[in-house]
């Protein structure tokens, strides 16, 4: 199947729109949390449970989505996920009480678990040389989704209220689902691998349990799963609680909060692309390249976040904003490189499964993050600032330690996959000759 460069980037654009709007919908909860607490009369612990509920549901569904993506057409399943996003968000918008709102919001975790198939399909559009920077571009949607959620709240909350904002984003989810259903083509698994990309026809490979069990023998995957357990704690804590932290503890007005968060998001966005680009370049020199970039990002984020959150409450907002922007630049260095490393080390027919396991582990760890910070913040002498700092720093240190092990062990996995792809190239050549 010959695909034009224009069509490949059309698909990237569609997935960017899907992930951007989905992330904005997902992150809206943090921006309107005060309104929701007032409407339903709930405290910080109950508010933290809202985020935790969706993360738990997502964790449960990751293995299911991973299996389905490796067995069936990924594009159609992504369209289905977009429809589910639209439906569950709309249900949360019309919930009459906290119990029904909690249940509806938790159900949004079903579609939150849909990203592994997207990355697996994109890996069949773009080969290893450019995969990291494309993944980095897709991961721009996390920080830009945060900005979009802020814009939606600042411009629409006073006019139509948080419920109608959720109805808007839910409707957009259904529209994007239609675009994916009719506009995105499925590709043979492994199509973009260097050994197979020039083949007129490649042998079809689909999920099987033997290939899935082989994931347990990958040298770098277990350390990557461990780092995933701890690595997403800080991002989940910051996206869920940081808006409230700036208003309540720093006592910044909305007019001050927006430029501070916008500056951090811009640098975070730049960091996602830069991290993916550097990872691609270093990967061409050494199989350890991508994870070296990931480790650098975690170390820098740890140091800079500590400095930022320990600035005195009397520090000028400009200084706080500059430090937060510097921190943000390194926060997403690891995301695209870890996802690309999983593609670089696993067979095409189990890549969604491998990434689903990664995200499953991440969500199991991150599910407790909003609730943990909320519970810590209510303890005497701690407060929201210290709760955020404690949780983020401890998990960043543990994440960095796991990445060191993965850096050491990854070369063997990369070389093993390249040998397997050469065997498949020979198999495809034999298939073409027989025809």
C-alpha positions as a printed NumPy array, in Angstrom:
array([[  0.   ,   0.   ,   0.   ],
       [  1.537,   3.284,  -1.157],
       [  0.689,   6.235,   1.071],
       [  1.463,   9.818,   0.177],
       [  3.31 ,  12.012,   2.621],
       [  0.277,  14.314,   2.633],
       [ -2.05 ,  11.5  ,   3.69 ],
       [  0.299,  10.361,   6.457],
       [  0.278,  13.855,   7.916],
       [ -3.492,  14.043,   7.476],
       [ -3.735,  10.999,   9.75 ],
       [ -1.376,  12.654,  12.245],
       [ -3.61 ,  15.76 ,  12.106],
       [ -6.748,  13.713,  12.784],
       [ -5.094,  11.98 ,  15.735],
       [ -3.786,  15.316,  17.019],
       [ -7.353,  16.644,  16.983],
       [ -8.638,  13.497,  18.712],
       [ -6.014,  13.613,  21.442],
       [ -6.137,  17.412,  21.898],
       [ -9.893,  17.565,  22.364],
       [ -9.872,  14.393,  24.446],
       [ -7.146,  15.746,  26.719],
       [ -8.985,  19.058,  27.075],
       [-12.138,  17.186,  28.064],
       [-10.171,  15.017,  30.493],
       [ -8.393,  17.985,  32.09 ],
       [-11.449,  20.228,  32.346],
       [-12.257,  18.59 ,  35.655],
       [ -9.299,  20.309,  37.31 ],
       [-10.314,  23.734,  36.009],
       [-13.94 ,  23.537,  37.209],
       [-13.256,  21.547,  40.361],
       [-14.226,  24.473,  42.591],
       [-17.587,  24.809,  40.833],
       [-18.24 ,  21.083,  41.146],
       [-17.313,  21.092,  44.842],
       [-19.701,  23.975,  45.481],
       [-22.55 ,  22.462,  43.444],
       [-22.342,  19.033,  45.081],
       [-21.052,  20.14 ,  48.517],
       [-17.986,  17.851,  48.548],
       [-14.561,  18.195,  50.231],
       [-11.015,  17.728,  48.866],
       [-10.931,  13.99 ,  49.546],
       [-14.165,  13.416,  47.624],
       [-12.948,  15.726,  44.848],
       [ -9.701,  13.756,  44.573],
       [-11.733,  10.56 ,  44.299],
       [-13.264,  11.854,  41.039],
       [ -9.89 ,  11.755,  39.312],
       [ -8.95 ,   8.484,  40.963],
       [-12.158,   6.78 ,  39.801],
       [-11.52 ,   7.517,  36.122],
       [ -7.914,   6.342,  36.422],
       [ -8.963,   3.041,  37.996],
       [-11.506,   2.377,  35.237],
       [ -8.888,   3.209,  32.593],
       [ -6.424,   0.814,  34.229],
       [ -8.999,  -1.987,  34.134],
       [ -9.702,  -1.425,  30.436],
       [ -6.109,  -1.118,  29.207],
       [ -5.561,  -4.904,  28.832],
       [ -8.909,  -5.23 ,  27.024],
       [ -8.137,  -2.426,  24.561],
       [ -4.594,  -3.717,  23.999],
       [ -5.831,  -7.194,  23.114],
       [ -8.523,  -5.832,  20.774],
       [ -6.113,  -3.459,  19.017],
       [ -3.652,  -6.264,  18.282],
       [ -6.406,  -8.541,  16.996],
       [ -8.817,  -6.251,  15.124],
       [ -8.767,  -3.069,  12.998],
       [ -7.238,  -0.312,  15.097],
       [ -8.756,   2.631,  13.189],
       [-12.334,   1.427,  13.724],
       [-11.669,   0.78 ,  17.418],
       [-10.28 ,   4.314,  17.799],
       [-13.474,   5.679,  16.258],
       [-15.473,   3.609,  18.771],
       [-13.366,   5.037,  21.616],
       [-14.167,   8.549,  20.423],
       [-17.895,   7.758,  20.435],
       [-17.608,   6.417,  23.988],
       [-15.794,   9.591,  25.05 ],
       [-18.644,  11.722,  23.687],
       [-21.347,   9.636,  25.375],
       [-19.763,   9.366,  28.845],
       [-18.828,  13.057,  29.001],
       [-22.383,  14.026,  28.062],
       [-23.752,  11.782,  30.819],
       [-21.533,  13.485,  33.411],
       [-22.856,  16.867,  32.244],
       [-26.469,  15.992,  33.07 ],
       [-25.807,  14.105,  36.345],
       [-28.253,  15.366,  39.034],
       [-26.187,  14.454,  42.128],
       [-22.636,  13.612,  43.17 ],
       [-23.156,   9.844,  43.095],
       [-24.329,   9.814,  39.487],
       [-21.69 ,  12.393,  38.502],
       [-18.95 ,  10.266,  40.073],
       [-20.179,   7.166,  38.226],
       [-20.417,   8.979,  34.883],
       [-17.038,  10.64 ,  35.27 ],
       [-15.414,   7.354,  36.262],
       [-16.844,   5.771,  33.108],
       [-14.846,   8.251,  31.015],
       [-11.861,   6.078,  31.924],
       [-13.081,   3.514,  29.352],
       [-11.979,   5.718,  26.443],
       [ -8.963,   7.069,  28.351],
       [ -7.451,   3.594,  27.838],
       [ -7.621,   3.821,  24.032],
       [ -4.257,   5.42 ,  23.19 ],
       [ -2.104,   2.256,  22.734],
       [ -3.83 ,   1.438,  19.445],
       [ -3.247,   4.962,  18.197],
       [  0.507,   4.744,  18.839],
       [  0.647,   1.259,  17.346],
       [ -1.072,   2.425,  14.146],
       [  1.131,   5.532,  13.86 ],
       [  4.184,   3.255,  14.247],
       [  3.055,   1.562,  11.026],
       [  2.879,   4.924,   9.254],
       [  6.318,   6.162,  10.436],
       [  9.53 ,   4.161,  10.862],
       [ 12.051,   4.187,  13.75 ],
       [ 14.041,   7.141,  12.376],
       [ 11.135,   9.582,  12.766],
       [  8.875,   7.761,  15.207],
       [ 10.075,   9.593,  18.32 ],
       [  9.427,  13.082,  16.972],
       [  5.954,  12.083,  15.696],
       [  5.159,  10.636,  19.115],
       [  6.507,  13.84 ,  20.66 ],
       [  4.183,  15.853,  18.425],
       [  1.23 ,  13.747,  19.542],
       [  2.218,  14.248,  23.156],
       [  1.919,  17.994,  22.658],
       [ -1.773,  17.348,  23.144],
       [ -1.371,  16.876,  26.907],
       [ -0.063,  20.391,  27.652],
       [ -2.021,  22.039,  24.824],
       [ -5.147,  20.245,  26.023],
       [ -4.541,  21.828,  29.423],
       [ -4.396,  25.279,  27.788],
       [ -7.524,  24.556,  25.751],
       [ -9.363,  23.49 ,  28.897],
       [ -8.297,  26.755,  30.561],
       [ -9.498,  28.79 ,  27.58 ],
       [-12.839,  26.98 ,  27.554],
       [-13.356,  27.625,  31.259],
       [-12.23 ,  31.271,  31.201],
       [-14.384,  32.116,  28.187],
       [-17.448,  29.901,  28.683],
       [-17.841,  28.989,  32.366],
       [-19.463,  32.283,  33.358],
       [-21.666,  32.238,  30.234],
       [-22.933,  28.66 ,  30.026],
       [-21.601,  26.844,  33.127],
       [-19.451,  23.748,  33.498],
       [-22.23 ,  21.336,  32.517],
       [-22.682,  22.876,  29.068],
       [-18.92 ,  22.924,  28.528],
       [-18.923,  19.156,  29.065],
       [-21.815,  18.818,  26.606],
       [-19.745,  20.752,  24.049],
       [-16.639,  18.58 ,  24.399],
       [-18.737,  15.423,  24.444],
       [-20.362,  16.415,  21.146],
       [-16.959,  17.073,  19.605],
       [-15.918,  13.552,  20.581],
       [-18.708,  12.098,  18.443],
       [-17.728,  14.314,  15.482],
       [-14.063,  13.244,  15.689],
       [-15.169,   9.611,  15.866],
       [-16.936,   9.99 ,  12.536],
       [-13.825,  11.513,  10.938],
       [-11.663,   8.613,  12.156],
       [-14.216,   6.009,  11.023],
       [-14.401,   7.309,   7.464],
       [-10.988,   8.955,   7.021],
       [ -8.248,   6.82 ,   8.605],
       [ -6.988,   3.649,   6.878],
       [ -5.795,   0.529,   8.629],
       [ -2.25 ,  -0.645,   7.744],
       [ -0.554,  -4.063,   7.925],
       [  1.283,  -4.453,  11.212],
       [  5.011,  -3.798,  10.806],
       [  4.567,  -1.893,   7.521],
       [  7.049,   0.886,   8.449],
       [  9.843,  -1.331,   9.796],
       [ 13.064,  -0.764,   7.747],
       [ 13.272,  -4.424,   6.751],
       [  9.662,  -4.497,   5.49 ],
       [  8.823,  -1.011,   4.193],
       [  9.969,  -1.715,   0.618],
       [  8.132,  -5.045,   0.373],
       [  5.149,  -5.04 ,  -2.036],
       [  3.461,  -7.574,   0.237],
       [  4.192,  -8.605,   3.81 ],
       [  3.064, -11.648,   5.729],
       [  0.173, -10.884,   8.071],
       [  0.812, -11.287,  11.803],
       [ -1.832, -10.859,  14.472],
       [ -1.952, -11.186,  18.236],
       [ -1.045, -14.574,  19.633],
       [ -0.357, -15.628,  23.193],
       [  3.17 , -16.841,  22.506],
       [  4.163, -13.417,  21.207],
       [  2.437, -11.807,  24.2  ],
       [  4.302, -14.059,  26.65 ],
       [  7.582, -13.094,  24.973],
       [  7.103,  -9.592,  26.414],
       [  8.007, -11.004,  29.824],
       [ 11.471, -11.86 ,  28.502],
       [ 12.268,  -8.349,  27.268],
       [ 15.193,  -7.012,  29.279],
       [ 14.091,  -3.381,  29.415],
       [ 10.317,  -3.713,  29.675],
       [ 10.097,  -4.578,  33.372],
       [ 12.154,  -1.511,  34.43 ],
       [ 10.031,   0.584,  32.039],
       [  6.86 ,  -0.73 ,  33.664],
       [  8.263,   0.158,  37.09 ],
       [  9.172,   3.687,  35.993],
       [  5.691,   4.01 ,  34.502],
       [  4.119,   3.144,  37.861],
       [  5.838,   6.106,  39.501],
       [  6.503,   8.408,  36.562],
       [  2.977,   9.668,  35.935],
       [  2.254,  10.573,  39.557],
       [  3.674,  14.119,  39.176],
       [  1.852,  14.895,  35.919],
       [ -1.483,  13.667,  37.285],
       [ -0.995,  15.598,  40.508],
       [ -0.083,  18.819,  38.7  ],
       [ -2.876,  18.69 ,  36.128],
       [ -5.508,  17.856,  38.76 ],
       [ -4.466,  20.089,  41.657],
       [ -2.21 ,  22.86 ,  40.364],
       [ -4.965,  25.282,  39.415],
       [ -6.402,  25.046,  42.943],
       [ -2.889,  25.352,  44.422],
       [ -2.164,  28.624,  42.615],
       [ -5.485,  30.145,  43.649],
       [ -5.671,  28.878,  47.239],
       [ -2.069,  28.866,  48.472],
       [ -0.282,  31.281,  46.143],
       [ -3.469,  33.408,  46.105],
       [ -3.017,  34.33 ,  42.467],
       [ -5.974,  35.846,  40.637],
       [ -7.222,  34.167,  37.455],
       [ -5.606,  36.918,  35.404],
       [ -2.232,  35.868,  36.866],
       [ -2.831,  32.109,  36.795],
       [ -3.523,  31.964,  33.071],
       [ -0.218,  33.478,  31.81 ],
       [  1.755,  31.402,  34.336],
       [  0.124,  28.163,  33.225],
       [  0.223,  29.183,  29.561],
       [  3.975,  29.8  ,  29.803],
       [  4.537,  26.419,  31.451],
       [  2.413,  24.666,  28.844],
       [  4.281,  26.314,  25.966],
       [  7.634,  25.151,  27.306],
       [  6.183,  21.723,  28.082],
       [  4.976,  21.509,  24.483],
       [  8.39 ,  22.519,  23.185],
       [ 10.003,  19.946,  25.467],
       [  7.802,  17.134,  24.113],
       [  8.938,  17.833,  20.54 ],
       [ 12.57 ,  18.521,  21.445],
       [ 12.747,  15.388,  23.597],
       [ 11.351,  13.235,  20.795],
       [ 13.716,  14.801,  18.237],
       [ 16.805,  14.341,  20.415],
       [ 15.695,  10.778,  21.179],
       [ 15.461,   9.998,  17.442],
       [ 18.931,  11.429,  16.803],
       [ 20.598,   9.637,  19.703],
       [ 18.812,   6.373,  18.894],
       [ 20.568,   6.361,  15.512],
       [ 23.876,   6.44 ,  17.408],
       [ 23.078,   4.062,  20.267],
       [ 20.085,   1.875,  21.25 ],
       [ 20.239,   3.586,  24.645],
       [ 19.638,   7.029,  23.104],
       [ 15.924,   7.439,  23.732],
       [ 16.08 ,   6.311,  27.361],
       [ 19.117,   8.505,  28.036],
       [ 16.939,  11.47 ,  27.047],
       [ 14.12 ,  10.173,  29.277],
       [ 16.454,   9.9  ,  32.274],
       [ 17.785,  13.408,  31.705],
       [ 14.229,  14.75 ,  31.666],
       [ 13.321,  13.071,  34.958],
       [ 16.458,  14.324,  36.748],
       [ 15.968,  17.894,  35.526],
       [ 12.241,  17.86 ,  36.395],
       [ 12.952,  16.659,  39.935],
       [ 15.477,  19.382,  40.678],
       [ 13.52 ,  22.214,  39.081],
       [ 10.164,  21.223,  40.599],
       [ 11.701,  21.217,  44.069],
       [ 13.147,  24.691,  43.543],
       [  9.854,  25.997,  42.128],
       [  7.537,  24.69 ,  44.854],
       [  9.845,  25.803,  47.662],
       [  9.919,  29.418,  46.483],
       [  8.502,  31.633,  49.253],
       [  4.816,  32.468,  48.95 ],
       [  5.929,  36.103,  48.799],
       [  8.075,  35.482,  45.697],
       [  7.026,  37.549,  42.667],
       [  4.617,  35.704,  40.359],
       [  7.015,  36.383,  37.465],
       [  9.82 ,  34.45 ,  39.192],
       [  7.471,  31.571,  40.001],
       [  6.236,  31.541,  36.411],
       [  9.773,  31.447,  34.981],
       [ 10.778,  28.539,  37.23 ],
       [  7.593,  26.642,  36.414],
       [  8.253,  27.163,  32.694],
       [ 11.783,  25.777,  33.057],
       [ 10.398,  22.76 ,  34.908],
       [  7.737,  22.23 ,  32.267],
       [ 10.307,  21.992,  29.476],
       [ 11.637,  18.69 ,  30.852],
       [  8.381,  17.127,  32.096],
       [  7.478,  15.423,  28.785],
       [ 11.004,  14.451,  27.732],
       [ 10.358,  10.847,  28.711],
       [  6.843,  10.203,  27.399],
       [  7.469,   9.98 ,  23.656],
       [ 10.812,   8.221,  24.133],
       [  9.378,   5.52 ,  26.388],
       [  6.506,   4.895,  23.947],
       [  8.941,   4.779,  21.015],
       [ 11.242,   2.405,  22.92 ],
       [  8.357,  -0.028,  23.39 ],
       [  7.77 ,   0.078,  19.608],
       [ 11.522,  -0.411,  19.034],
       [ 11.685,  -3.558,  21.154],
       [  8.411,  -5.462,  20.619],
       [  6.864,  -7.364,  17.704],
       [  4.303,  -5.316,  15.711],
       [  1.415,  -7.646,  16.531],
       [  1.78 ,  -7.154,  20.304],
       [  2.768,  -3.474,  20.425],
       [ -0.686,  -2.347,  21.527],
       [ -0.642,  -5.036,  24.211],
       [  2.818,  -3.963,  25.425],
       [  1.835,  -0.31 ,  25.525],
       [ -1.44 ,  -1.222,  27.219],
       [  0.475,  -3.029,  29.964],
       [  2.678,   0.063,  30.326],
       [ -0.35 ,   2.338,  30.637],
       [ -2.143,  -0.143,  32.889],
       [  0.782,  -0.028,  35.303],
       [  0.929,   3.761,  35.016],
       [ -2.74 ,   4.123,  35.842],
       [ -2.568,   1.732,  38.769],
       [  0.149,   3.949,  40.211],
       [ -1.399,   7.256,  39.181],
       [ -4.929,   6.36 ,  40.259],
       [ -4.057,   7.133,  43.843],
       [ -2.246,  10.394,  43.044],
       [ -5.169,  12.902,  43.124],
       [ -6.724,  11.171,  46.136],
       [ -3.383,  10.895,  47.961],
       [ -2.613,  14.591,  47.545],
       [ -6.161,  15.534,  48.574],
       [ -5.931,  13.384,  51.707],
       [ -2.44 ,  14.662,  52.615],
       [ -3.474,  18.282,  52.142],
       [ -6.138,  17.948,  54.844],
       [ -3.614,  16.77 ,  57.458],
       [ -2.508,  19.318,  60.086],
       [  0.648,  21.199,  59.109],
       [  0.897,  19.847,  55.555],
       [ -1.389,  21.757,  53.205],
       [ -1.753,  21.462,  49.453],
       [  1.716,  22.816,  48.582],
       [  3.599,  20.312,  50.739],
       [  1.313,  17.447,  49.668],
       [  2.12 ,  18.107,  46.004],
       [  5.83 ,  18.394,  46.762],
       [  6.031,  15.189,  48.818],
       [  4.202,  13.013,  46.301],
       [  5.979,  14.398,  43.227],
       [  9.537,  14.247,  44.54 ],
       [  9.338,  10.738,  45.981],
       [  7.843,   9.288,  42.79 ],
       [ 10.28 ,  11.145,  40.506],
       [ 13.261,   9.692,  42.394],
       [ 11.87 ,   6.152,  42.106],
       [ 11.094,   6.704,  38.428],
       [ 14.658,   7.837,  37.725],
       [ 16.125,   4.781,  39.445],
       [ 14.038,   2.444,  37.263],
       [ 15.073,   4.298,  34.101],
       [ 18.749,   3.733,  34.911],
       [ 18.134,  -0.031,  34.799],
       [ 16.192,   0.257,  31.533],
       [ 19.014,   2.259,  29.898],
       [ 21.462,  -0.491,  30.785],
       [ 19.295,  -3.353,  29.477],
       [ 17.622,  -1.974,  26.322],
       [ 20.291,  -2.691,  23.613],
       [ 19.692,  -6.447,  23.668],
       [ 15.96 ,  -5.981,  23.076],
       [ 16.515,  -3.641,  20.108],
       [ 18.973,  -6.021,  18.436],
       [ 16.646,  -8.979,  18.985],
       [ 13.741,  -7.189,  17.252],
       [ 15.872,  -6.228,  14.254],
       [ 16.839,  -9.9  ,  13.823],
       [ 13.156, -10.894,  13.974],
       [ 12.277,  -8.29 ,  11.347],
       [ 14.978,  -9.626,   9.017],
       [ 13.433, -13.081,   9.341],
       [ 10.049, -11.641,   8.436],
       [ 11.511,  -9.817,   5.447],
       [ 12.782, -13.18 ,   4.147],
       [  9.339, -14.662,   4.803],
       [  7.65 , -11.869,   2.834],
       [ 10.11 , -12.257,  -0.051],
       [  9.266, -15.946,  -0.214],
       [  5.564, -15.074,  -0.197],
       [  5.996, -12.625,  -3.087],
       [  8.053, -15.147,  -5.091],
       [  5.374, -17.796,  -4.626],
       [  2.735, -15.43 ,  -6.03 ]])
